[in-house]
Amino acid sequence: MPSTDPQRPNVIVILTDDQGPWAMGCAGNEELRTPNLDHLAATGIRFEHFFCVSPVCSPARASLLTGRIPSQHGVHDWLRSGNSPCEPDRDGELTEYLAGLTGYTELLAGAGYVCGISGKWHLGDSHHPQKGFTFWKVHTRGGGDYYNAPLVADEERVYMEPRYVTDAFTDNALEFLDSQVGSDAPFYLSLHFTAPHSPWRRDQHPPELFNRYYSDCPFASVPDEPRHSCARPHREFFSSPETRREYLSGYYAAVEAMDANVGRVLDWLERHELRQDTLIFFTSDNGMNMGHHGICGKGNGTRPVNMFETSVKVPTLISRPGHVPEGVVSDGLYSHYDFMPTLLDYLGIPNPEADSLPGRSFAPLLRGEREAGRDEVVVFDEYGPVRMIRTREWKYVHRHPYGPHELYNLVRDPDERDDLYGWPRHRPLIQELRSRMDGWFERYVVPELDGNRMPALGYGQDGPAREQNEGGRPFARDFCGEWWREPRSAWLKGEGAADG
């Protein structure tokens, strides 16, 4: 059987796509049906303030896997090309964006873990296993339709998966788990759903789920606000009450279907008596606004990109009954860059590159021990030239080179409605936060990969970031000057921003 060693448990990482921190029953959403996520929360720790490293998929996933910030690994935007020959950009050239960088899965494989992945990869070259994975069944690109999704069959072939892709990903994950029965080695599984990313149309999701939400749900769990004029993708969300209802029905149906598949994995562990011997980490790559702030999207849901809490916070659960404290809600500040050092610390696996990484282990929390110094932790985010520093009380967003910048008091204004940046009495605080942020990034940034030099503005990345310094154009569209020249009121009122 797989590992029953309490010091070296099996590990399953379940990663969703564009799931807001509000999109779970256990987080207070009474309209969404997520009994299995609620069960994970009841049998483990739910984190109130867990953050992605960048509020867009590929950079966030690269940071979770490597423990590095985007300005260390060079993935600054969602990857438009380099994933599969079926892509039109760059003639289908394959690019391994994380070549030469250590992922935690490689360290697990080196320590004897058998590593498998099923689902979304979206970090380049989906056709060849990377980072210590020996079981490799992935989506060719970043996402798309829920039926007839293109999956990798082998190094050369792609097939169109007729099943609902969330179910297919889980079927493949269970195939990997079945293959480990009888093995003496511990297993590691990445189950990466594309849910609940768009599309959300009626024909994209199981009708029994979609129709129930469409007919019966008032969607009071999400705000119904006018569209922010800086909002760019999915603007039709705000075009009519019917369209809003359709999109939310698809989003909620995608979450519920994903939750049911999490239940299938939990059932497998229970049947094989491995639940207590398996550490489960559940999170999303980034947050999501489904009407919040008048946006339908994440960080690149606006131009310029945003760092709202609903974009940078992610739902996060960690469960291992009998070992990890149960029914705990943590209000500490944590980031995805903390996950790699935490997992390695918890498993007792050394990382020779630990000193060059920004993350800090919170493994003591998983062992039921007291964490020292967590109250002073500050979280940082970046998306190309936009950076954020977030303390318990304050959030400062800086857009290089000319702004607009933002300052929020999150204790008094948790919904980020009152931007205090222009208040003279806050200038000393802004200088302090800016200095602290600049010093932190200066410590970890690789100069040739510095996001401040990259026009990563939400339109996608076409090649390695180093090409930018070699006269190339690895970022799909460059509208830097257009919004940087806009007055501050354009962002605050949502007027005059560049279209996307």
C-alpha positions in Angstrom: 0.0 0.0 0.0 1.1 3.7 -0.3 2.7 5.4 2.6 1.3 4.8 6.1 4.4 6.4 7.7 3.1 9.3 9.8 6.4 11.1 9.1 6.2 10.7 5.4 2.5 10.9 4.4 1.0 10.8 0.9 0.2 14.3 -0.4 -2.7 15.5 -2.7 -2.8 19.1 -3.9 -6.1 20.1 -5.4 -5.9 23.3 -7.4 -8.9 25.1 -8.9 -9.0 27.8 -11.5 -10.5 31.3 -10.7 -12.3 30.3 -7.5 -13.0 33.3 -5.3 -12.3 32.9 -1.5 -16.1 33.6 -1.1 -17.1 30.6 -3.2 -17.4 27.9 -0.5 -20.1 27.0 1.9 -17.6 26.9 4.7 -16.6 30.4 3.9 -20.1 31.6 4.5 -21.7 31.3 1.1 -25.1 29.8 1.9 -26.1 29.4 -1.8 -23.2 27.3 -3.0 -23.4 23.6 -2.4 -19.8 22.4 -1.4 -20.3 19.6 1.1 -16.9 18.1 0.4 -15.0 21.3 0.8 -16.9 22.0 3.9 -15.9 18.5 5.2 -12.2 19.3 4.5 -12.6 22.5 6.5 -14.3 20.6 9.3 -11.5 18.1 9.4 -8.6 20.5 9.0 -7.7 24.2 8.8 -9.4 26.9 6.8 -7.4 30.0 6.1 -9.2 33.4 6.0 -6.3 35.3 4.5 -4.3 33.2 2.0 -3.0 35.0 -1.1 -1.8 34.1 -4.5 1.5 35.5 -5.6 0.0 37.0 -8.8 -3.7 37.3 -9.6 -3.6 35.4 -12.9 -3.2 31.7 -13.6 0.2 30.9 -15.1 2.3 33.2 -12.8 0.4 32.0 -9.8 0.9 28.4 -10.7 4.6 28.8 -11.4 5.0 30.5 -8.0 3.1 27.8 -6.1 5.3 25.1 -7.8 8.7 26.8 -7.4 8.2 29.0 -4.4 9.5 31.9 -6.5 7.8 35.2 -7.3 7.2 36.0 -11.0 10.3 38.3 -11.0 12.3 35.2 -10.1 10.8 32.7 -12.5 9.9 34.9 -15.4 6.2 33.9 -16.0 4.4 37.3 -15.7 1.1 36.7 -17.5 -1.1 33.8 -18.7 0.8 31.8 -21.3 -0.7 32.3 -24.8 1.8 30.1 -26.5 4.5 27.4 -25.8 2.0 24.9 -24.4 1.1 22.8 -27.4 1.6 22.5 -31.2 -2.2 23.1 -31.5 -1.7 26.8 -30.5 -1.5 29.3 -33.4 0.9 31.7 -31.8 4.6 31.2 -32.6 3.7 28.3 -34.9 3.0 25.9 -32.0 6.6 26.1 -30.7 6.9 24.3 -27.3 8.5 26.3 -24.5 9.5 24.9 -21.1 9.1 28.1 -19.1 10.4 26.8 -15.8 13.5 25.0 -17.3 16.3 25.0 -14.8 14.1 26.0 -11.8 13.4 23.5 -9.0 9.8 22.6 -8.3 8.9 21.1 -5.0 7.7 18.0 -6.8 11.2 17.3 -8.0 12.4 17.4 -4.4 9.5 15.0 -3.5 10.4 12.7 -6.3 14.1 12.7 -5.2 12.9 11.8 -1.7 11.1 8.7 -3.0 7.6 10.0 -3.8 5.8 8.8 -6.9 4.4 12.0 -8.5 1.3 12.2 -10.8 -0.6 15.1 -12.3 -4.0 15.3 -13.8 -5.6 18.4 -15.2 -4.4 21.9 -16.0 -0.6 22.5 -16.3 -0.4 25.8 -18.3 3.3 26.3 -17.7 4.6 25.5 -21.1 5.3 22.3 -23.1 2.3 20.3 -22.0 3.4 17.3 -24.1 6.4 16.3 -22.0 6.4 15.4 -18.3 8.4 17.9 -16.2 9.3 18.5 -12.6 9.5 14.9 -11.3 6.1 13.8 -12.6 6.0 10.3 -14.0 2.2 10.1 -14.4 1.2 13.0 -16.8 -2.3 13.5 -18.1 -2.9 17.2 -18.7 -4.8 19.8 -20.7 -2.9 20.9 -23.8 -3.5 24.6 -23.0 -4.9 26.7 -20.1 -8.5 25.9 -20.4 -11.6 26.2 -22.7 -14.8 24.3 -23.2 -15.9 21.8 -20.5 -16.9 19.2 -23.2 -14.5 18.1 -25.9 -11.5 19.6 -24.1 -8.1 19.0 -25.8 -6.0 16.7 -23.6 -2.5 15.3 -24.2 -2.5 11.6 -25.3 1.2 11.3 -25.6 4.2 13.4 -26.8 2.7 13.8 -30.3 -1.0 13.4 -30.0 -4.0 15.4 -28.7 -7.5 14.0 -28.3 -10.8 15.7 -27.6 -12.2 14.5 -24.3 -16.0 13.9 -24.7 -16.7 13.7 -20.9 -17.3 16.7 -18.7 -13.7 17.6 -18.2 -13.9 18.0 -14.4 -15.0 14.4 -14.3 -12.3 13.3 -16.7 -9.6 14.9 -14.7 -10.8 13.0 -11.6 -11.1 9.8 -13.5 -7.4 10.1 -14.5 -6.4 11.1 -11.0 -8.1 8.0 -9.6 -6.3 5.9 -12.3 -3.0 7.2 -10.8 -4.1 6.4 -7.3 -5.2 2.9 -8.3 -1.7 2.4 -9.8 -0.2 3.1 -6.4 -2.0 0.4 -4.6 0.5 -2.3 -3.6 3.4 0.2 -3.8 5.7 0.8 -0.8 6.4 4.4 -1.9 4.4 7.4 -0.8 2.5 9.2 -3.6 2.0 12.8 -4.5 -1.0 13.8 -6.7 -1.7 17.2 -8.3 -5.3 17.3 -9.3 -5.7 20.6 -11.2 -9.2 21.5 -12.3 -10.1 24.1 -14.9 -13.3 24.7 -12.9 -14.8 27.2 -12.2 -13.1 29.2 -15.0 -15.2 30.4 -17.9 -17.1 29.4 -20.1 -20.3 29.5 -18.0 -22.9 29.1 -20.6 -25.8 26.6 -20.1 -24.4 24.1 -22.6 -21.1 23.9 -20.7 -22.2 22.3 -17.5 -24.4 19.5 -16.2 -28.0 20.6 -16.8 -29.2 19.3 -13.4 -26.8 21.6 -11.7 -27.1 24.6 -14.0 -30.9 24.5 -14.1 -31.2 24.3 -10.3 -29.1 27.4 -9.8 -30.7 29.3 -12.7 -34.2 28.5 -11.5 -33.9 28.7 -7.7 -30.9 30.8 -6.7 -31.3 34.5 -5.9 -27.5 35.0 -6.0 -27.5 37.2 -3.0 -24.1 35.9 -2.1 -22.5 38.1 -4.8 -22.9 41.8 -5.2 -25.1 43.2 -8.0 -23.2 46.3 -9.0 -22.9 48.4 -12.1 -19.9 47.6 -14.3 -16.7 49.3 -13.6 -15.7 51.1 -16.8 -12.2 49.8 -16.4 -13.5 46.3 -16.5 -12.4 44.5 -19.6 -13.2 40.7 -20.0 -16.8 39.4 -19.7 -18.4 42.8 -19.9 -21.5 41.2 -21.2 -22.0 39.9 -17.6 -23.4 43.3 -16.8 -25.5 43.7 -19.9 -28.7 42.2 -18.5 -30.1 40.4 -15.4 -30.6 37.3 -17.5 -26.9 37.2 -18.6 -25.7 37.8 -15.1 -28.0 34.9 -13.9 -26.7 32.6 -16.7 -23.0 33.3 -15.9 -23.5 32.9 -12.2 -25.4 29.7 -12.7 -22.6 28.3 -14.8 -20.0 29.4 -12.2 -21.8 27.9 -9.3 -22.5 24.7 -11.2 -18.8 24.4 -12.0 -17.9 24.8 -8.4 -20.5 22.2 -7.2 -19.4 19.7 -9.9 -15.8 20.2 -8.8 -16.8 19.7 -5.2 -18.5 16.4 -6.1 -15.2 15.2 -7.7 -13.3 16.2 -4.6 -15.7 13.9 -2.8 -14.7 11.0 -5.2 -11.1 11.4 -4.2 -12.0 11.5 -0.5 -14.1 8.3 -0.9 -11.1 6.6 -2.6 -8.9 7.5 0.4 -11.5 6.2 2.8 -12.0 2.9 1.0 -8.2 2.3 1.0 -7.9 3.5 4.7 -5.4 6.2 3.7 -7.3 9.3 4.7 -5.3 9.9 7.9 -2.1 9.1 6.0 -2.7 11.7 3.3 -2.1 15.4 3.6 -4.6 17.3 1.4 -4.0 20.9 0.3 -6.9 22.6 -1.5 -6.6 26.1 -3.0 -7.1 28.1 -6.2 -4.6 29.7 -8.5 -6.1 33.2 -7.9 -9.3 34.8 -6.7 -12.2 35.9 -8.8 -14.7 38.8 -9.0 -18.2 37.7 -10.1 -19.7 41.2 -9.9 -17.5 42.3 -7.0 -16.3 45.9 -7.6 -18.3 45.8 -10.8 -15.8 43.4 -12.3 -16.2 39.9 -13.8 -12.6 38.6 -13.7 -9.5 38.5 -11.6 -6.4 40.7 -11.6 -6.6 41.2 -15.4 -10.3 41.8 -15.1 -9.5 45.5 -15.4 -7.1 47.6 -17.4 -4.9 48.6 -15.5 -4.8 45.3 -13.6 -6.1 45.3 -10.1 -5.1 43.9 -6.7 -8.5 43.9 -5.0 -8.8 41.3 -2.1 -11.3 39.4 -4.2 -8.6 39.0 -6.9 -5.6 38.2 -4.7 -7.2 36.1 -1.9 -7.7 32.4 -2.5 -9.7 29.7 -0.8 -7.4 27.5 1.1 -7.9 24.3 3.2 -5.4 21.8 4.6 -6.7 18.5 6.1 -5.2 15.4 7.6 -7.4 13.9 10.3 -5.6 12.8 13.4 -2.5 14.9 12.6 -3.5 18.4 11.4 -5.8 20.3 13.9 -9.5 20.0 12.9 -12.1 22.7 12.6 -9.6 25.5 12.9 -10.0 28.8 11.1 -6.7 30.7 10.8 -6.7 34.5 10.5 -2.9 34.7 9.8 -1.5 36.2 6.6 -0.1 33.5 4.2 0.9 33.4 0.6 1.3 30.6 -2.0 5.1 31.3 -1.8 4.9 29.9 1.7 3.5 26.5 0.6 6.7 25.0 -0.8 8.8 25.6 2.4 5.8 24.5 4.5 5.3 21.2 2.7 9.0 20.4 2.6 9.3 21.3 6.3 6.3 19.1 7.2 7.7 16.2 5.3 11.3 16.7 6.5 12.7 17.1 3.0 15.5 19.7 2.7 15.6 22.4 0.1 19.1 23.5 -0.9 17.8 26.7 -2.4 15.7 27.7 0.6 17.7 30.9 1.4 16.9 32.4 -2.0 13.2 32.0 -1.7 10.8 34.5 -0.1 8.4 32.0 1.6 8.3 31.0 5.2 7.2 27.7 6.6 4.0 27.5 8.6 4.4 23.8 9.2 4.2 24.3 13.0 0.5 25.3 12.5 -0.1 22.0 10.8 1.4 20.1 13.7 -0.8 22.0 16.2 2.2 24.1 17.5 2.3 27.8 18.2 3.7 30.0 15.4 6.1 32.7 16.5 6.1 36.1 14.8 3.2 35.5 12.4 1.6 38.8 13.4 4.4 40.7 11.7 4.1 38.9 8.4 3.5 41.1 5.4 2.2 39.7 2.0 3.4 40.9 -1.4 2.0 40.4 -4.8 3.0 41.4 -8.3 1.5 41.4 -11.8 4.1 42.8 -14.2 4.6 46.5 -13.3 1.9 46.5 -10.6 3.0 45.6 -7.0 1.2 45.3 -3.7 2.2 45.2 -0.1 -0.5 44.1 2.4 -0.3 44.2 6.2 -3.1 43.4 8.6 -4.3 46.9 8.5 -3.1 48.5 5.2 -2.8 47.7 1.6 -0.7 49.8 -0.8 -0.8 49.2 -4.6 2.0 50.8 -6.7 1.8 50.9 -10.5 5.1 51.5 -12.1 6.1 54.0 -13.4 3.4 56.6 -13.0 0.4 55.1 -11.2 -2.4 55.4 -10.4 -1.5 54.1 -6.9 -3.9 53.1 -4.2 -4.1 52.9 -0.4 -6.7 51.2 1.7 -7.3 50.7 5.4 -8.6 47.1 5.4 -9.7 47.2 9.1 -12.1 50.1 8.5 -12.7 49.5 4.9 -12.5 45.7 4.2 -14.3 46.1 0.8 -11.8 48.6 -0.5 -14.3 51.3 -1.3 -12.3 54.3 0.0 -8.9 54.9 -1.6 -6.9 57.0 0.8 -3.9 57.5 -1.5 -4.4 61.2 -2.1 -4.7 62.2 1.6 -1.7 64.3 2.7 -1.7 62.9 6.2 -1.0 59.4 4.8 2.2 60.4 3.0 4.5 59.1 5.7 2.7 55.8 5.8 2.9 55.5 2.0 6.6 56.2 2.1 7.1 53.6 4.7 5.1 50.9 2.9 6.7 51.8 -0.5 10.2 51.5 1.1 9.4 48.2 2.7 8.0 46.9 -0.6 10.9 48.1 -2.7 13.4 46.5 -0.3 11.6 43.2 -0.3 11.4 43.0 -4.1 15.0 44.2 -4.5 16.1 41.2 -2.3 14.4 38.6 -4.5 14.1 40.0 -8.0 16.3 38.5 -10.8 17.1 41.8 -12.7 16.6 40.4 -16.2 13.2 39.0 -15.1 12.0 42.1 -13.3 8.3 42.6 -13.8 8.8 46.4 -13.7 10.4 46.1 -17.1 7.7 43.9 -18.5 4.5 45.1 -20.2 2.5 42.3 -18.6 -0.8 43.9 -18.6 -3.3 41.1 -18.9 -3.1 40.3 -22.6 -1.0 37.2 -22.2 2.7 36.1 -22.6 4.0 34.7 -25.8 7.5 33.7 -24.9 10.3 33.7 -22.2 10.5 37.0 -20.4 14.2 37.3 -21.2 13.2 38.0 -24.8 12.0 41.4 -23.6 15.5 42.5 -22.8 16.8 41.1 -26.1 14.6 43.3 -28.2 11.8 40.8 -28.5 8.1 41.1 -27.7 7.1 38.2 -25.4 4.0 40.0 -24.2 1.0 39.9 -26.5 -0.1 43.5 -26.6 1.5 46.6 -25.2 -0.9 49.4 -24.2 1.4 50.7 -21.4 1.4 54.3 -22.6 -2.3 54.5 -23.0 -3.3 53.9 -19.4 -0.2 55.3 -17.8 -1.0 58.7 -19.5 -4.6 58.7 -18.1 -5.4 60.9 -15.1 -5.9 59.3 -11.7 -9.6 59.9 -12.0 -9.8 57.5 -14.9 -9.1 54.6 -12.6 -11.2 55.8 -9.7 -14.2 56.5 -11.9 -13.4 53.9 -14.5 -13.2 56.3 -17.4 -10.9 56.5 -20.3 -8.9 53.3 -19.8 -7.5 51.4 -22.8 -9.8 48.8 -24.2 -8.7 45.2 -24.3 
